[in-house]
Amino acid sequence: MLLLNEKEIKSVVTMKEVIEADKKAFRMIANGDVDVPLRTGIKAPAYDAEFLFMPSYAASEDIAAIKVINIFPHNPAQGLNASPAQVMLIDGKTGVIIAMMDGAAVTKLRTGASSGAAFDMLGKKDCRIGGLIGTGGQAPAQLEAMVAVRQLEEVRVFDLNFEQCEKFCERMQKELADYGAKIVPVKSADEATVDADLFITMTPSAKPVFDGTKIKPGCTISCVGTYEPHKHEMDPAVLPRASKIICDHKETALSETDDLLIPIADGIITEADVLGSLGDVIDGRIPGRESDDEIIVYETVGVGSQDLMAAKLIYEKAVEAGVGTVWE
């Protein structure tokens, strides 16, 4: 079994490679070529926590995986990750676990790549300004995915903690210097919203974090932070203005996120307004962007096939590069 930590994972793959792996994962799930049961959650009420298990299997690839990702919100007070995780990659021919890798690193990459895939398929070709709300652990990969698929001039970043936002922007300006975008901290959500051609929300908020009436025509929005029914970071006001609502996986999103469930329950939209999954767009069954004035909303909650295909890519690249520790 090959053991891979975060540093090793980052050393063998690029964001653009993971974006292509995510696209394949979305096509596979849309076409029924991968078995991805809904994630299983076990609550740990004493710690306001939850254990999450995300299995997947692709017979055509002879590969399976399971991600264990546990949500322990009080961990940071102890200096620990709030979402500790591991991904196990399994040989589909023998059932042997061939790799175990840092699940937080895999999650960050594949979740960022989900927004990147959506922006690549649904965003305008000529995008200049990006907007990002939230500077938590997932934010660096989200920001990189945005600038990896479009040549942005500037990305405006907002966080409730402005000092933290400044430090984040300073660090990311250095890390992403090769992409050429200026990373700018701003003091209000509106400043991150109004001019954005590509816009990401990456927060655990239980209430909307932006004003949907201020999203400009032509914007593509990726809402990333909500995977639970009580979380609701998207402002429903944007939905009647959107020409298309696309999900990473429609069935999963409609079972998990109040970004869509609340507006449906309130009659703002119907389930029929959620056109389908990104894999359907990639395969041409659902049209992507048809004009530069369309507002398109992308809702992503994460599916196991992303972990499967990202882990497969990482494993193959690591073996090729001779990276990692072999545990015999």
FENSUL-V687566 format. One record per residue. N is the residue number from 1. RES is the residue in one small letter. OMEGA is omega in whole degrees, 0 to 359 (NA if undefined). BURIAL is + if it has 24 or more other C-alpha atoms within 12 Angstrom, else -. D_CENTER is the distance of its C-alpha to the mean C-alpha in Angstrom with 1 decimal. Layout:
n & res & omega & burial & d_center
N & RES & OMEGA & BURIAL & D_CENTER
N & RES & OMEGA & BURIAL & D_CENTER
This chain:
n & res & omega & burial & d_center
1 & m & 180 & - & 27.4
2 & l & 178 & + & 25.5
3 & l & 183 & + & 23.9
4 & l & 176 & + & 21.2
5 & n & 186 & + & 20.2
6 & e & 181 & + & 17.4
7 & k & 180 & - & 19.9
8 & e & 179 & + & 20.9
9 & i & 181 & + & 17.4
10 & k & 183 & + & 16.7
11 & s & 187 & - & 20.2
12 & v & 181 & + & 19.9
13 & v & 174 & + & 16.8
14 & t & 178 & + & 15.5
15 & m & 181 & + & 12.2
16 & k & 177 & + & 13.9
17 & e & 180 & + & 14.8
18 & v & 176 & + & 11.5
19 & i & 178 & + & 10.4
20 & e & 176 & + & 13.6
21 & a & 177 & + & 13.0
22 & d & 179 & + & 9.8
23 & k & 178 & + & 12.2
24 & k & 179 & + & 14.8
25 & a & 181 & + & 12.8
26 & f & 176 & + & 12.3
27 & r & 182 & + & 15.9
28 & m & 182 & + & 17.1
29 & i & 178 & + & 15.9
30 & a & 181 & + & 17.2
31 & n & 181 & - & 20.4
32 & g & 182 & - & 20.9
33 & d & 180 & - & 21.0
34 & v & 180 & + & 19.1
35 & d & 183 & + & 19.9
36 & v & 175 & + & 17.0
37 & p & 175 & - & 18.6
38 & l & 182 & + & 16.9
39 & r & 177 & + & 15.8
40 & t & 180 & - & 19.0
41 & g & 175 & - & 19.2
42 & i & 183 & - & 22.4
43 & k & 172 & - & 23.1
44 & a & 190 & - & 25.0
45 & p & 182 & - & 26.5
46 & a & 182 & - & 28.7
47 & y & 184 & - & 25.7
48 & d & 192 & - & 23.5
49 & a & 179 & - & 21.2
50 & e & 172 & + & 19.7
51 & f & 182 & + & 19.4
52 & l & 182 & + & 16.7
53 & f & 185 & + & 17.3
54 & m & 179 & + & 15.1
55 & p & 176 & + & 17.5
56 & s & 180 & + & 17.4
57 & y & 176 & + & 20.2
58 & a & 181 & + & 20.8
59 & a & 182 & - & 24.6
60 & s & 181 & - & 24.6
61 & e & 185 & + & 23.0
62 & d & 183 & - & 25.0
63 & i & 176 & + & 22.1
64 & a & 178 & + & 20.6
65 & a & 168 & + & 18.3
66 & i & 175 & + & 17.6
67 & k & 172 & + & 15.2
68 & v & 180 & + & 16.8
69 & i & 187 & + & 14.8
70 & n & 185 & + & 17.0
71 & i & 180 & + & 16.5
72 & f & 190 & + & 19.6
73 & p & 181 & - & 19.4
74 & h & 180 & - & 22.8
75 & n & 182 & - & 22.2
76 & p & 178 & - & 21.8
77 & a & 177 & - & 25.4
78 & q & 180 & - & 26.4
79 & g & 182 & - & 24.6
80 & l & 176 & - & 22.0
81 & n & 179 & - & 18.3
82 & a & 182 & + & 17.2
83 & s & 179 & + & 14.8
84 & p & 186 & + & 16.8
85 & a & 172 & + & 15.7
86 & q & 173 & + & 17.1
87 & v & 174 & + & 16.4
88 & m & 178 & + & 19.6
89 & l & 190 & + & 20.1
90 & i & 176 & + & 23.2
91 & d & 182 & + & 25.7
92 & g & 180 & - & 26.1
93 & k & 186 & - & 29.7
94 & t & 185 & - & 30.9
95 & g & 181 & - & 28.4
96 & v & 175 & - & 28.6
97 & i & 186 & + & 25.6
98 & i & 180 & + & 25.3
99 & a & 168 & + & 22.6
100 & m & 185 & + & 21.1
101 & m & 180 & + & 18.4
102 & d & 185 & + & 16.7
103 & g & 178 & + & 13.9
104 & a & 179 & + & 12.4
105 & a & 178 & + & 12.3
106 & v & 181 & + & 10.9
107 & t & 179 & + & 8.1
108 & k & 182 & + & 7.4
109 & l & 186 & + & 8.0
110 & r & 178 & + & 6.3
111 & t & 173 & + & 2.7
112 & g & 180 & + & 4.5
113 & a & 176 & + & 6.2
114 & s & 176 & + & 4.6
115 & s & 179 & + & 5.4
116 & g & 179 & + & 8.3
117 & a & 180 & + & 9.4
118 & a & 179 & + & 9.6
119 & f & 180 & + & 11.4
120 & d & 182 & + & 13.6
121 & m & 190 & + & 14.6
122 & l & 183 & + & 15.0
123 & g & 172 & + & 15.7
124 & k & 176 & + & 19.3
125 & k & 183 & - & 20.7
126 & d & 177 & + & 22.3
127 & c & 183 & + & 19.8
128 & r & 187 & + & 21.2
129 & i & 174 & + & 19.5
130 & g & 175 & + & 16.0
131 & g & 180 & + & 15.2
132 & l & 174 & + & 12.9
133 & i & 181 & + & 13.6
134 & g & 181 & + & 13.1
135 & t & 180 & + & 13.8
136 & g & 188 & + & 12.9
137 & g & 180 & + & 11.8
138 & q & 190 & + & 8.1
139 & a & 181 & + & 9.6
140 & p & 180 & + & 11.2
141 & a & 176 & + & 8.6
142 & q & 180 & + & 7.0
143 & l & 180 & + & 10.7
144 & e & 180 & + & 11.6
145 & a & 180 & + & 9.4
146 & m & 183 & + & 11.1
147 & v & 180 & + & 14.4
148 & a & 186 & + & 14.2
149 & v & 177 & + & 14.4
150 & r & 182 & + & 16.8
151 & q & 184 & + & 19.7
152 & l & 176 & + & 19.2
153 & e & 187 & + & 22.2
154 & e & 171 & + & 20.7
155 & v & 181 & + & 17.6
156 & r & 190 & + & 18.7
157 & v & 178 & + & 17.0
158 & f & 172 & + & 18.0
159 & d & 180 & + & 18.1
160 & l & 177 & - & 20.8
161 & n & 187 & - & 22.1
162 & f & 178 & - & 23.4
163 & e & 177 & - & 24.7
164 & q & 179 & - & 21.5
165 & c & 178 & + & 19.9
166 & e & 181 & + & 22.7
167 & k & 178 & - & 22.3
168 & f & 182 & + & 18.6
169 & c & 179 & + & 19.5
170 & e & 180 & - & 22.5
171 & r & 183 & - & 20.7
172 & m & 176 & + & 17.9
173 & q & 179 & + & 20.8
174 & k & 184 & - & 22.4
175 & e & 185 & - & 19.5
176 & l & 185 & + & 18.3
177 & a & 183 & - & 21.9
178 & d & 180 & - & 22.2
179 & y & 173 & + & 19.8
180 & g & 181 & - & 22.4
181 & a & 175 & + & 20.5
182 & k & 182 & + & 22.0
183 & i & 192 & + & 19.7
184 & v & 173 & + & 21.5
185 & p & 177 & + & 21.4
186 & v & 190 & + & 22.6
187 & k & 178 & - & 24.3
188 & s & 177 & + & 23.0
189 & a & 180 & + & 20.1
190 & d & 180 & + & 22.3
191 & e & 178 & + & 22.6
192 & a & 190 & + & 18.9
193 & t & 201 & + & 18.9
194 & v & 184 & + & 22.1
195 & d & 189 & + & 22.0
196 & a & 170 & + & 18.4
197 & d & 174 & + & 17.9
198 & l & 189 & + & 14.1
199 & f & 181 & + & 12.7
200 & i & 167 & + & 9.6
201 & t & 185 & + & 10.1
202 & m & 184 & + & 8.7
203 & t & 174 & + & 11.6
204 & p & 190 & + & 13.1
205 & s & 175 & + & 15.7
206 & a & 177 & - & 17.9
207 & k & 184 & - & 19.1
208 & p & 184 & + & 18.0
209 & v & 177 & + & 17.2
210 & f & 180 & + & 18.4
211 & d & 184 & + & 21.3
212 & g & 179 & + & 20.4
213 & t & 183 & - & 23.8
214 & k & 172 & + & 23.1
215 & i & 186 & + & 20.3
216 & k & 175 & + & 22.3
217 & p & 180 & + & 23.0
218 & g & 183 & + & 20.9
219 & c & 170 & + & 17.6
220 & t & 185 & + & 14.3
221 & i & 172 & + & 12.0
222 & s & 177 & + & 8.3
223 & c & 194 & + & 8.3
224 & v & 194 & + & 5.5
225 & g & 187 & + & 8.1
226 & t & 174 & + & 10.2
227 & y & 183 & + & 10.5
228 & e & 183 & + & 14.3
229 & p & 182 & + & 17.2
230 & h & 181 & - & 18.5
231 & k & 195 & + & 15.6
232 & h & 185 & + & 15.8
233 & e & 180 & + & 14.3
234 & m & 174 & + & 14.8
235 & d & 181 & + & 18.4
236 & p & 181 & + & 19.9
237 & a & 181 & + & 22.3
238 & v & 189 & + & 19.9
239 & l & 177 & + & 19.8
240 & p & 179 & + & 23.4
241 & r & 184 & + & 23.0
242 & a & 177 & + & 20.1
243 & s & 181 & + & 21.5
244 & k & 171 & + & 18.6
245 & i & 183 & + & 15.9
246 & i & 178 & + & 13.5
247 & c & 170 & + & 11.0
248 & d & 173 & + & 9.0
249 & h & 189 & + & 12.0
250 & k & 185 & + & 14.6
251 & e & 180 & + & 16.6
252 & t & 181 & + & 14.0
253 & a & 182 & + & 12.7
254 & l & 175 & + & 16.4
255 & s & 191 & + & 17.2
256 & e & 192 & + & 14.8
257 & t & 177 & + & 13.8
258 & d & 171 & + & 16.5
259 & d & 178 & + & 14.7
260 & l & 186 & + & 16.4
261 & l & 179 & + & 19.0
262 & i & 178 & + & 20.9
263 & p & 177 & + & 21.4
264 & i & 179 & - & 22.5
265 & a & 181 & - & 24.9
266 & d & 179 & - & 26.2
267 & g & 179 & - & 26.9
268 & i & 173 & - & 24.9
269 & i & 173 & + & 23.2
270 & t & 177 & - & 23.9
271 & e & 180 & + & 21.9
272 & a & 178 & - & 23.3
273 & d & 175 & + & 21.6
274 & v & 195 & + & 18.2
275 & l & 182 & + & 19.1
276 & g & 186 & + & 17.0
277 & s & 181 & + & 14.1
278 & l & 177 & + & 12.5
279 & g & 177 & + & 14.7
280 & d & 176 & + & 17.6
281 & v & 181 & + & 17.1
282 & i & 181 & + & 16.8
283 & d & 175 & - & 20.0
284 & g & 179 & - & 21.7
285 & r & 175 & - & 22.4
286 & i & 180 & - & 20.7
287 & p & 173 & - & 21.4
288 & g & 179 & + & 18.8
289 & r & 181 & + & 19.9
290 & e & 174 & - & 23.7
291 & s & 180 & - & 24.6
292 & d & 180 & - & 23.7
293 & d & 181 & - & 24.3
294 & e & 165 & + & 21.8
295 & i & 180 & + & 19.1
296 & i & 179 & + & 16.1
297 & v & 176 & + & 13.6
298 & y & 179 & + & 10.3
299 & e & 181 & + & 9.1
300 & t & 177 & + & 6.2
301 & v & 180 & + & 7.3
302 & g & 177 & + & 6.5
303 & v & 186 & + & 9.7
304 & g & 180 & + & 12.0
305 & s & 175 & + & 12.7
306 & q & 178 & + & 9.6
307 & d & 182 & + & 11.1
308 & l & 185 & + & 14.4
309 & m & 176 & + & 14.1
310 & a & 180 & + & 12.4
311 & a & 178 & + & 15.1
312 & k & 178 & + & 17.8
313 & l & 182 & + & 17.1
314 & i & 180 & + & 17.3
315 & y & 182 & + & 20.4
316 & e & 180 & - & 22.1
317 & k & 179 & + & 21.6
318 & a & 178 & + & 22.8
319 & v & 180 & + & 25.8
320 & e & 183 & - & 26.7
321 & a & 182 & - & 26.6
322 & g & 184 & - & 28.4
323 & v & 177 & + & 25.8
324 & g & 180 & + & 25.4
325 & t & 178 & - & 27.9
326 & v & 178 & - & 29.6
327 & w & 183 & - & 30.5
328 & e & NA & - & 33.4
